[in-house]
Amino acid sequence: MAKTSFQLIPAGLESGFFKALKSGDRFTYARISRSKTIVSRKLKNKLTAKSLLPIIKNYWNGFTSGEKVAWTAAAAQCNKKGYRLFVQDQSYREKYGLAGVATPSTLHQYKVGNLHIAAPAVELKIEQLHPQFYWVDSPVSGKKGMREPVKVTENFSLPLKIGLNYKANLVQQDISAFAIFYARVWSLYQGQNVLTDLEIPLSFNTDWISVEDTISSVIGLAIRYDLFIHLYNLRGDLFIDNIIAEHNAQNWARDPYCVNIDVDFTRAFYQIPKHWAAVTLNEGAGYDSVYPE
């Protein structure tokens, strides 16, 4: 096989080149291979047989107008269309053998974050850092499925609104138990760092509800903030979704819809911080994204 380190594509042939050839994983074994542009009838039939879309489409076509409106309302909470959210949700159910269809909700959609704490764990605390500069992974425009690291500049100023939707099934172990979601705002005052917490206490037992709060001023000049979720002396589960960290008319929460709260970025994405990192993670505690049945 011929090996090249650089290939100059003649002007006017770029479109044909990219239709006929494709690149492999650019991080491990970079290579150029042939694109399969012609699909045989036999392979096309196999692909159609494996597709879940015909099944999902039949479900959707059988919905009443009220059910479709409910899916549209739920999808609006995560910046999607109703049918697209239903396809995503139902594909998961079909793949893992879950019967029926989900009931759409404006408080949670598709996957949610799950913080689980069991014996012998006493404490579970996770954080999402928001310095002025950090990296995120972002889709590459015009390249389906391709993502790239992108540097974000988050110029912070008050007011800051935080919030989330959550469901709790937690058992208190003693009177010192608590569950809180909070933002810690860093400010400078007379050469000193000042920390101001905006806390939202979370109920130990509740069905899905929405909570939010706003901080408008601190001592000195506000320079940054971080988000925390902290469980102490509890047993059970906390489910979260639709996280808000809003300032300057934008929600800056990373993975706000909790699709993968414990994601690890590797290889060329190593500089990207985790959506949520463990501060205190006792044995018996853990956190991840789950599909709520």
KOLSEVO-863279 format. One record per residue (C-alpha): residue number from 0; x, y, z. Coordinates in pm, 1 decimal. Layout:
# KOLSEVO-863279
SITE     n          u          v          w
SITE   NUM          X          Y          Z
...
***
This chain:
# KOLSEVO-863279
SITE     n          u          v          w
SITE     0        0.0        0.0        0.0
SITE     1      129.5      343.7      -92.0
SITE     2      181.9      578.2      200.9
SITE     3      154.4      952.9      173.8
SITE     4      200.1     1230.1      425.7
SITE     5       24.7     1494.6      215.5
SITE     6     -217.9     1491.2      -74.6
SITE     7     -301.7     1799.7     -279.8
SITE     8     -648.5     1772.6     -428.0
SITE     9     -673.4     1945.9     -766.1
SITE    10     -915.3     2236.6     -780.5
SITE    11    -1267.3     2129.8     -871.2
SITE    12    -1219.8     1767.9     -762.7
SITE    13    -1277.6     1814.4     -389.5
SITE    14    -1640.9     1704.2     -403.0
SITE    15    -1563.3     1384.9     -596.1
SITE    16    -1266.9     1306.5     -370.9
SITE    17    -1471.1     1322.3      -51.7
SITE    18    -1755.1     1120.7     -209.0
SITE    19    -1519.5      839.3     -309.3
SITE    20    -1288.7      835.3       -6.6
SITE    21    -1325.3      871.2      367.5
SITE    22    -1084.8      910.3      658.4
SITE    23    -1050.7      664.4      943.7
SITE    24    -1001.7      745.3     1312.9
SITE    25     -768.2     1044.3     1300.7
SITE    26     -652.7      993.9     1660.9
SITE    27     -529.5      632.9     1656.7
SITE    28     -459.8      501.4     1305.0
SITE    29     -504.4      773.9     1047.5
SITE    30     -589.4      631.8      706.0
SITE    31     -791.9      694.1      391.6
SITE    32    -1031.4      424.0      272.9
SITE    33    -1291.3      382.2       -0.2
SITE    34    -1643.3      503.7       67.4
SITE    35    -1912.3      248.9       -5.5
SITE    36    -2133.8      463.7     -224.9
SITE    37    -2321.8      181.8     -397.9
SITE    38    -2530.7      -41.1     -172.3
SITE    39    -2652.6     -373.5     -310.4
SITE    40    -3024.0     -456.1     -300.2
SITE    41    -2953.4     -743.5      -62.9
SITE    42    -2762.6     -520.6      180.5
SITE    43    -3027.0     -249.5      149.2
SITE    44    -3297.1     -499.9      247.1
SITE    45    -3091.4     -612.8      545.7
SITE    46    -3039.6     -255.5      661.3
SITE    47    -3409.6     -181.8      625.8
SITE    48    -3496.6     -495.6      823.8
SITE    49    -3264.9     -387.2     1105.6
SITE    50    -3391.9      -29.3     1115.6
SITE    51    -3616.6       63.9     1404.0
SITE    52    -3765.1      361.2     1221.3
SITE    53    -4056.8      172.8     1058.3
SITE    54    -4163.7       42.1     1401.5
SITE    55    -4124.5      382.7     1564.8
SITE    56    -4308.2      556.4     1280.6
SITE    57    -4604.9      323.2     1328.1
SITE    58    -4620.5      417.6     1696.3
SITE    59    -4608.8      787.3     1610.7
SITE    60    -4877.3      759.3     1342.6
SITE    61    -5102.5      590.1     1596.5
SITE    62    -5078.3      875.4     1845.9
SITE    63    -5364.7     1116.1     1898.3
SITE    64    -5308.2     1486.5     1836.0
SITE    65    -5298.5     1537.4     2214.7
SITE    66    -5020.2     1278.4     2254.4
SITE    67    -4816.2     1442.9     1980.0
SITE    68    -4862.8     1781.6     2145.9
SITE    69    -4736.6     1629.9     2474.3
SITE    70    -4421.0     1503.1     2300.9
SITE    71    -4371.6     1844.5     2139.1
SITE    72    -4400.2     2018.4     2477.8
SITE    73    -4150.0     1775.9     2633.7
SITE    74    -3907.6     1815.2     2342.4
SITE    75    -3915.7     2193.8     2373.6
SITE    76    -3744.8     2156.8     2713.0
SITE    77    -3435.3     2004.5     2548.1
SITE    78    -3436.9     2204.2     2223.3
SITE    79    -3573.6     1926.4     2003.9
SITE    80    -3876.4     1853.5     1791.7
SITE    81    -4141.4     1619.0     1929.0
SITE    82    -4089.4     1345.0     1671.5
SITE    83    -3711.0     1356.6     1708.7
SITE    84    -3731.3     1317.3     2086.5
SITE    85    -3975.4     1029.0     2046.1
SITE    86    -3742.5      853.5     1798.5
SITE    87    -3449.9      890.4     2040.1
SITE    88    -3652.0      766.2     2336.2
SITE    89    -3828.0      480.9     2160.1
SITE    90    -3507.9      360.8     1990.6
SITE    91    -3362.7      305.4     2336.7
SITE    92    -3673.3      115.9     2448.4
SITE    93    -3670.7     -106.2     2139.4
SITE    94    -3297.7     -173.6     2167.7
SITE    95    -3320.7     -285.2     2530.0
SITE    96    -3654.8     -465.5     2511.3
SITE    97    -3864.9     -221.9     2713.8
SITE    98    -4233.6     -269.9     2641.7
SITE    99    -4464.8        5.1     2522.0
SITE   100    -4382.0      373.3     2490.5
SITE   101    -4275.3      632.4     2745.5
SITE   102    -4502.3      900.8     2885.4
SITE   103    -4359.7     1239.3     2778.0
SITE   104    -4276.0     1485.4     3055.1
SITE   105    -4169.6     1848.4     3060.4
SITE   106    -3958.8     1774.6     3371.5
SITE   107    -3730.6     1505.3     3227.2
SITE   108    -3656.0     1368.4     2880.6
SITE   109    -3473.6     1056.4     2759.5
SITE   110    -3179.6      997.6     2999.6
SITE   111    -3139.2     1162.8     3339.8
SITE   112    -2856.1     1193.7     3589.3
SITE   113    -2860.9      947.9     3880.0
SITE   114    -2670.2      999.2     4205.7
SITE   115    -2680.6      676.4     4408.1
SITE   116    -2558.0      643.2     4765.3
SITE   117    -2557.9      313.5     4956.1
SITE   118    -2380.0      162.2     5256.6
SITE   119    -2107.4      208.1     5361.3
SITE   120    -2099.6      547.2     5184.8
SITE   121    -2166.4      854.3     5396.4
SITE   122    -2108.8     1127.1     5139.2
SITE   123    -2133.7     1192.8     4766.9
SITE   124    -2032.2     1529.1     4622.3
SITE   125    -1980.0     1619.6     4256.3
SITE   126    -1880.9     1945.8     4087.8
SITE   127    -1895.4     2120.2     3752.6
SITE   128    -1624.8     2385.5     3719.7
SITE   129    -1679.9     2709.9     3529.6
SITE   130    -1351.5     2899.1     3491.7
SITE   131    -1324.0     3180.3     3239.6
SITE   132    -1163.9     2951.3     2979.7
SITE   133    -1224.2     2579.5     2921.9
SITE   134    -1271.5     2327.1     2641.8
SITE   135    -1583.3     2143.1     2526.5
SITE   136    -1643.3     1884.4     2255.9
SITE   137    -1851.8     2016.2     1970.8
SITE   138    -1989.0     1869.1     1645.4
SITE   139    -1799.5     1958.9     1329.7
SITE   140    -2018.8     2150.0     1086.3
SITE   141    -2085.1     1946.6      773.0
SITE   142    -1920.6     1629.2      911.5
SITE   143    -2180.3     1385.6     1039.6
SITE   144    -2069.2     1214.5     1360.5
SITE   145    -1740.2     1406.3     1380.9
SITE   146    -1659.0     1614.6     1688.1
SITE   147    -1373.1     1843.0     1782.6
SITE   148    -1240.9     2026.6     2091.8
SITE   149    -1355.3     2388.6     2106.2
SITE   150    -1226.3     2650.6     2348.3
SITE   151    -1501.0     2836.9     2536.4
SITE   152    -1468.7     3180.4     2693.3
SITE   153    -1727.3     3224.0     2968.9
SITE   154    -1723.6     3588.0     3073.6
SITE   155    -1913.3     3574.4     3400.0
SITE   156    -2127.6     3848.8     3548.9
SITE   157    -2419.5     3857.1     3789.1
SITE   158    -2706.7     3786.6     3818.2
SITE   159    -2663.9     3407.3     3809.1
SITE   160    -2968.2     3180.4     3798.5
SITE   161    -2928.7     2812.3     3884.3
SITE   162    -3187.7     2538.4     3883.8
SITE   163    -3272.2     2180.2     3797.7
SITE   164    -3555.2     1929.2     3783.0
SITE   165    -3522.5     1637.8     4020.5
SITE   166    -3681.5     1332.9     4178.1
SITE   167    -3561.8     1197.8     4512.8
SITE   168    -3595.9      867.2     4690.5
SITE   169    -3357.1      920.4     4980.8
SITE   170    -3361.1      789.0     5337.7
SITE   171    -3218.5     1007.5     5613.9
SITE   172    -2960.9      834.0     5834.2
SITE   173    -2948.9     1093.6     6114.5
SITE   174    -3028.2     1460.3     6179.1
SITE   175    -2709.6     1575.7     6005.9
SITE   176    -2833.6     1450.6     5666.2
SITE   177    -2876.1     1694.5     5377.7
SITE   178    -2908.8     1712.2     4999.0
SITE   179    -2826.3     2040.5     4824.0
SITE   180    -2759.4     2181.8     4480.4
SITE   181    -2556.9     2501.1     4493.4
SITE   182    -2337.9     2749.0     4310.4
SITE   183    -2021.6     2884.8     4471.0
SITE   184    -1941.8     3233.6     4342.5
SITE   185    -1582.1     3358.1     4364.2
SITE   186    -1527.1     3732.8     4401.8
SITE   187    -1236.5     3968.2     4472.4
SITE   188    -1258.3     4224.4     4752.2
SITE   189     -962.5     4428.9     4881.4
SITE   190     -714.2     4171.6     4752.4
SITE   191     -894.5     3875.7     4911.0
SITE   192    -1093.0     3588.9     4761.2
SITE   193    -1452.5     3582.6     4884.4
SITE   194    -1674.9     3276.4     4841.6
SITE   195    -2053.6     3314.6     4836.7
SITE   196    -2282.9     3012.5     4811.3
SITE   197    -2627.5     3012.4     4651.5
SITE   198    -2789.0     2697.7     4795.1
SITE   199    -3104.2     2513.1     4688.5
SITE   200    -3200.8     2248.0     4948.8
SITE   201    -3339.8     1928.5     4792.4
SITE   202    -3621.9     1724.0     4942.8
SITE   203    -3542.4     1367.7     5045.4
SITE   204    -3862.1     1222.8     4895.6
SITE   205    -4044.9     1377.4     4603.3
SITE   206    -4169.8     1303.8     4255.0
SITE   207    -4028.0     1515.9     3972.6
SITE   208    -4030.0     1887.3     4058.4
SITE   209    -3849.0     2197.7     3933.2
SITE   210    -3643.7     2432.1     4154.6
SITE   211    -3439.5     2744.3     4083.4
SITE   212    -3290.7     3047.9     4254.5
SITE   213    -3092.3     3359.6     4162.9
SITE   214    -2801.5     3549.2     4315.1
SITE   215    -2772.6     3911.8     4205.5
SITE   216    -2488.7     4055.3     4414.6
SITE   217    -2182.0     3954.8     4614.2
SITE   218    -1911.9     4136.3     4807.6
SITE   219    -1652.7     4267.5     4563.6
SITE   220    -1611.2     4180.3     4195.6
SITE   221    -1757.7     3844.5     4084.7
SITE   222    -1507.8     3655.2     3868.8
SITE   223    -1630.2     3293.1     3837.5
SITE   224    -1856.0     3024.4     3983.1
SITE   225    -1876.2     2646.6     4019.4
SITE   226    -2174.4     2412.1     4056.3
SITE   227    -2206.0     2136.8     4319.0
SITE   228    -2447.7     1859.2     4414.7
SITE   229    -2389.5     1726.0     4766.3
SITE   230    -2554.1     1432.0     4945.6
SITE   231    -2465.4     1357.2     5307.9
SITE   232    -2578.6     1080.1     5545.8
SITE   233    -2844.6      956.2     5307.0
SITE   234    -2928.5      628.3     5135.9
SITE   235    -3102.7      596.3     4802.1
SITE   236    -3124.1      779.7     4470.5
SITE   237    -3142.1     1132.4     4339.2
SITE   238    -3241.5     1181.3     3974.6
SITE   239    -3169.0     1512.7     3797.0
SITE   240    -3234.9     1671.9     3458.5
SITE   241    -3259.6     2006.5     3276.0
SITE   242    -2984.8     2185.0     3470.1
SITE   243    -2964.9     2564.6     3456.3
SITE   244    -2660.6     2787.0     3509.4
SITE   245    -2777.6     3103.9     3340.6
SITE   246    -2603.3     3439.5     3316.4
SITE   247    -2569.2     3692.9     3036.6
SITE   248    -2886.8     3547.7     2881.3
SITE   249    -2729.4     3204.2     2820.6
SITE   250    -2742.6     2867.2     2993.7
SITE   251    -2378.6     2768.1     3050.0
SITE   252    -2444.2     2431.0     3217.4
SITE   253    -2252.7     2153.6     3042.3
SITE   254    -2460.6     1849.8     2950.1
SITE   255    -2773.7     2025.2     3082.0
SITE   256    -2996.0     1736.0     2972.4
SITE   257    -2781.8     1479.6     3160.2
SITE   258    -2721.2     1246.1     2866.6
SITE   259    -2378.0     1143.9     3003.2
SITE   260    -2288.3     1315.3     3330.2
SITE   261    -1989.7     1086.5     3401.7
SITE   262    -1829.9     1101.5     3056.3
SITE   263    -1450.7     1068.0     3029.9
SITE   264    -1271.8     1252.2     2749.4
SITE   265     -956.1     1088.9     2614.6
SITE   266     -700.9     1111.2     2334.5
SITE   267     -724.9     1445.6     2150.6
SITE   268    -1007.5     1547.8     2386.7
SITE   269     -800.3     1502.2     2703.2
SITE   270     -810.0     1874.5     2784.2
SITE   271    -1191.6     1875.4     2811.6
SITE   272    -1309.0     1862.6     3174.6
SITE   273    -1570.4     1608.2     3279.7
SITE   274    -1926.4     1731.1     3281.5
SITE   275    -1936.4     1640.7     3652.2
SITE   276    -1628.9     1538.7     3850.6
SITE   277    -1625.9     1363.7     4187.5
SITE   278    -1515.7     1571.4     4486.9
SITE   279    -1612.8     1311.3     4747.9
SITE   280    -1702.6      962.3     4630.7
SITE   281    -1721.3      710.8     4916.5
SITE   282    -1734.5      335.9     4858.0
SITE   283    -2094.6      248.1     4782.7
SITE   284    -2168.8      578.7     4607.1
SITE   285    -2170.6      658.9     4237.6
SITE   286    -2322.9      873.6     3966.6
SITE   287    -2410.9      817.8     3600.7
SITE   288    -2677.9      882.5     3339.9
SITE   289    -2964.3      632.7     3326.7
SITE   290    -3288.0      579.7     3137.8
SITE   291    -3579.6      616.9     3383.3
SITE   292    -3835.6      344.2     3322.2
***
